[in-house]
Structures are given as C-alpha cells and as structure tokens.
Amino acid sequence: MLSAVRRVATANSASLVRPLASMHMTSSFSTSSSAYAPITVKNITVFGSGLMGAGIVQVAAQNAFDVTMVDLNPEALKKGQDIITSSLKRVAKKQFPEDAGKQKEFIDTTMARIKTSTDSEAAAKNADLIVEAIVENLKTKQQLFSLLDKVAPEHTLFCSNTSSLPIEEIAKATKRTDRFGGLHFFNPVPQMKLVEVIRTDATSQDSFDALLDVCKRMKKTPVSCKDTPGFIVNRLLVPYMMESLRIVERGEATPEDVDTAMKLGAGFPMGPFELADFVGLDTMKFIVDGWRKEGKVDANLVAPVKLLDELVAKGDLGRKSGQGFYPYGGVGGKK
Ligand SMILES: NC(=O)c1ccc[n+]([C@@H]2O[C@H](COP(=O)([O-])OP(=O)(O)OC[C@H]3O[C@@H](n4cnc5c(N)ncnc54)[C@H](O)[C@@H]3O)[C@@H](O)[C@H]2O)c1
C-alpha cells in the first residue's frame, strides 16, 4: 500500500525502525540452513510490470542483475517498460548532469539487462530469485506460485512484495516454504531506500541471508521483520491514520488542523489526511477491513470509522478520484 508512507517513513521512522526490528529478530526463527546450498543471486524474474514491479526491475537492472519482467500481455509489459524508461532518464540526468553521452550509456546498459516475457513458465526456468508484484489477491498469488513451484529450479528463492497479505499463506501454495520470504519495497522504488525483509517461521537462514544480500546489492537498506500484519511501517502508520480519522469524527479538530499539527508539531512531512488521500481511502479501508477479519491486530486499533466508510462508498477516494479529504484540481492533480 502505502506508497505514501514513503515520506513519513524516510523522515521519521528510519531511526526507530532498525533498533525495533533487530530486537525482535530472536531465536524464535528457524536458524537451520535449508537443504539447498546458499546461493548468490544473479538472475531475477519479476512478476508484474505495474508500479511496483517496474520499479523493482529497474533498480535490479541498474545494479547489475539480469532481470526478466513478466506480465499477462504485451500491453502491460509496454506500460512497465515506459515507466522504467522515463524513470531511468531522470536518474541518468541526475547522475550525469552535463554528459549526454554518459546518460545514454547508462540507460542503454541498464535496459540491456532487462528481458520481458508473457510466458511465466519459461521466465521462471532461469531464475535464482522470483519477486512477485502482481495484484493484491491471495488466490491469484497462490495460483501463480503453485505453478512456479513446479517449473522453477530447486534452488530458486521465492518472495512476494505484498503489502497486506500474510507471506506464510502465500507460501503455502508451494513446497519450498524454507526458500520463501517477503521483500516489501516502497513506492516509488527507485527513490525509496527501505525494503522490509520478511521471514516466516519456515524461512531458512540461508534464504533470509540471500534476500538481505540482494537488497544491499540493490543499494537499499533492508530491515528484518516477522510475518505480521503491516510488517513495521504500515503496522504503525495505519492505526495512526485511523486515530486521526476518529479525532475528526468526534469533532475535536479539522483535517487541516490535524495535518498542520503533525507537520509542525511532530515534524512529519505530510499530515495523516494528506497521506490518506495520497494512498487512496479505498486502499486504507481494504487493509483495515482485512486486519479486522484476520483478528491478529488489537480490535480497537482497527475499529471501523464511519467517516472513512462513507467517503469510500461515495467514491471520494483521495487524489486518484479528484476528491478525498481535500479537493484535487483534476484527477490525481494537486490541490
Ligand atoms: N502500489 C504501492 O504503493 C505498493 C507498495 C508496496 C507494495 N505493493 C504491493 O505490490 C504488489 C503490486 O502492486 P502495484 O501497485 O505494482 O500493482 P499494479 O496494479 O500497478 O500492477 C500489477 C501488475 O500485475 C499484473 N499481473 C496480474 N496477474 C499477473 C500474473 N499472474 N502474472 C504476471 N503479471 C500479473 C497486472 O497485469 C499488472 O500489470 C501488490 O501486492 C501490492 O500490495 C504496492
């Protein structure tokens, strides 16, 4: 989800997140090595060429991995390629501001490392690591992994970029739960430094170490987390955003005043209502409803808020619909 968590995450949570994560990484995990020799990942196959998949492909290729990007049809792949091309142009200009030749060389070298495919089975055959960034639907993800489990080499590591589904549930569709984890990237992937690396009770130490290594080679900062709802960033942000809604619903303050308070009083780069509009109120509701149903998060933290439900029912979803807590001039446009 929370693409928008990015700003808050970078500005506020980086220093908190790491100590918390390391405190929790204790012996409750399996520290056993899997039966498969530790691997150094070279070839990565990414499923999904949307916002997240394209970003992951780009960052991997920029950092010398050979990458295959897979989607359901050529049109979706073309969209992914366009996302990558325009993002690479920006990165090249920033890295080599005065040198058009070097910019071109950087873009060409990166693009040469990227293949595309609509053939899931063929694309899995050469992968050391498969990163799944397809639609946020448990059944669809399970179906994909069940197929990939049958065709990918035994050593291949699997991971999901899911924001809200339990990794353990997705991994159940395979027979390689020891080689299965979560890599939760943040949007926009090329800019956001953080990756939450998720291990289930079954994830082997070798697999987990290999995932951490991949993040570092992508020049990201990994943090470790157990397979829990929202992992670290969203687990803290979602209840905070829900409580902000309750303050407004009780008539204690306006969205504008809450946003101003959190920006000027807590140093957050965005207020919770600006963040909710950025993320999408439907996405926020989807996550909260899912957590409530799952029952693993304190019920008070995810109790329904009428205001949110009403806005979603009306179709006021935030920036993407042109109206959320704030009006936006044109769909997705600025206030
Ligand atoms: N958008 C965010 O800010 C964000 C942040 C972190 C994590 N995530 C997670 O990343 C995942 C992808 O999110 P997104 O925003 O990139 O979605 P998106 O809708 O932009 O892209 C999903 C892509 O997956 C493709 N797809 C669907 N089924 C497929 C299949 N079987 N094989 C190959 N491709 C398939 C779709 O055609 C689409 O192009 C989700 O699990 C989401 O929860 C999203």
The ligand as an SDF file (V2000), in Angstrom:
LIG
                    3D

 44 48  0  0  0  0  0  0  0  0999 V2000
    1.4230    0.4660   -5.0050 N   0  0  0  0  0  0  0  0  0  0  0  0
    2.1200    0.5600   -3.8920 C   0  0  0  0  0  0  0  0  0  0  0  0
    2.3580    1.6470   -3.3650 O   0  0  0  0  0  0  0  0  0  0  0  0
    2.6780   -0.6840   -3.2480 C   0  0  0  0  0  0  0  0  0  0  0  0
    3.7040   -0.5540   -2.3030 C   0  0  0  0  0  0  0  0  0  0  0  0
    4.2640   -1.7290   -1.7540 C   0  0  0  0  0  0  0  0  0  0  0  0
    3.7730   -2.9720   -2.1370 C   0  0  0  0  0  0  0  0  0  0  0  0
    2.7550   -3.0510   -3.0530 N   0  0  0  0  0  0  0  0  0  0  0  0
    2.3030   -4.3940   -3.4550 C   0  0  0  0  0  0  0  0  0  0  0  0
    2.9110   -4.7070   -4.7010 O   0  0  0  0  0  0  0  0  0  0  0  0
    2.0270   -5.5200   -5.4830 C   0  0  0  0  0  0  0  0  0  0  0  0
    1.8030   -4.8590   -6.8210 C   0  0  0  0  0  0  0  0  0  0  0  0
    1.2740   -3.5740   -6.6390 O   0  0  0  0  0  0  0  0  0  0  0  0
    1.2450   -2.4960   -7.8320 P   0  0  0  0  0  0  0  0  0  0  0  0
    0.8150   -1.2220   -7.2150 O   0  0  0  0  0  0  0  0  0  0  0  0
    2.5150   -2.5390   -8.6170 O   0  0  0  0  0  0  0  0  0  0  0  0
    0.0600   -3.0910   -8.7440 O   0  0  0  0  0  0  0  0  0  0  0  0
   -0.3030   -2.7400  -10.2450 P   0  0  0  0  0  0  0  0  0  0  0  0
   -1.7630   -2.9350  -10.3570 O   0  0  0  0  0  0  0  0  0  0  0  0
    0.3050   -1.4290  -10.6710 O   0  0  0  0  0  0  0  0  0  0  0  0
    0.4360   -3.8900  -11.1090 O   0  0  0  0  0  0  0  0  0  0  0  0
    0.1220   -5.2320  -11.0100 C   0  0  0  0  0  0  0  0  0  0  0  0
    0.5200   -5.9030  -12.3420 C   0  0  0  0  0  0  0  0  0  0  0  0
    0.4660   -7.3240  -12.1650 O   0  0  0  0  0  0  0  0  0  0  0  0
   -0.0010   -7.8720  -13.3900 C   0  0  0  0  0  0  0  0  0  0  0  0
   -0.4470   -9.2440  -13.1670 N   0  0  0  0  0  0  0  0  0  0  0  0
   -1.5990   -9.6880  -12.5790 C   0  0  0  0  0  0  0  0  0  0  0  0
   -1.6020  -11.0410  -12.5330 N   0  0  0  0  0  0  0  0  0  0  0  0
   -0.4260  -11.4540  -13.0710 C   0  0  0  0  0  0  0  0  0  0  0  0
    0.1730  -12.7290  -13.2940 C   0  0  0  0  0  0  0  0  0  0  0  0
   -0.4470  -13.8580  -12.9500 N   0  0  0  0  0  0  0  0  0  0  0  0
    1.4010  -12.7820  -13.8660 N   0  0  0  0  0  0  0  0  0  0  0  0
    2.0450  -11.6660  -14.2210 C   0  0  0  0  0  0  0  0  0  0  0  0
    1.5370  -10.4260  -14.0250 N   0  0  0  0  0  0  0  0  0  0  0  0
    0.3140  -10.3210  -13.4670 C   0  0  0  0  0  0  0  0  0  0  0  0
   -1.0740   -6.8950  -13.8400 C   0  0  0  0  0  0  0  0  0  0  0  0
   -1.3410   -7.0430  -15.2390 O   0  0  0  0  0  0  0  0  0  0  0  0
   -0.3950   -5.5500  -13.5070 C   0  0  0  0  0  0  0  0  0  0  0  0
    0.3790   -5.0590  -14.5820 O   0  0  0  0  0  0  0  0  0  0  0  0
    0.7770   -5.7200   -4.6320 C   0  0  0  0  0  0  0  0  0  0  0  0
    0.8940   -6.9340   -3.9330 O   0  0  0  0  0  0  0  0  0  0  0  0
    0.8230   -4.5330   -3.6740 C   0  0  0  0  0  0  0  0  0  0  0  0
    0.1760   -4.8130   -2.4490 O   0  0  0  0  0  0  0  0  0  0  0  0
    2.2020   -1.9390   -3.6250 C   0  0  0  0  0  0  0  0  0  0  0  0
  1  2  1  0
  2  3  2  0
  2  4  1  0
  4  5  1  0
  4 44  2  0
  5  6  2  0
  6  7  1  0
  7  8  2  0
  8  9  1  0
  8 44  1  0
  9 10  1  0
  9 42  1  0
 10 11  1  0
 11 12  1  0
 11 40  1  0
 12 13  1  0
 13 14  1  0
 14 15  2  0
 14 16  1  0
 14 17  1  0
 17 18  1  0
 18 19  2  0
 18 20  1  0
 18 21  1  0
 21 22  1  0
 22 23  1  0
 23 24  1  0
 23 38  1  0
 24 25  1  0
 25 26  1  0
 25 36  1  0
 26 27  1  0
 26 35  1  0
 27 28  2  0
 28 29  1  0
 29 30  1  0
 29 35  2  0
 30 31  1  0
 30 32  2  0
 32 33  1  0
 33 34  2  0
 34 35  1  0
 36 37  1  0
 36 38  1  0
 38 39  1  0
 40 41  1  0
 40 42  1  0
 42 43  1  0
M  CHG  2   8   1  16  -1
M  END
$$$$
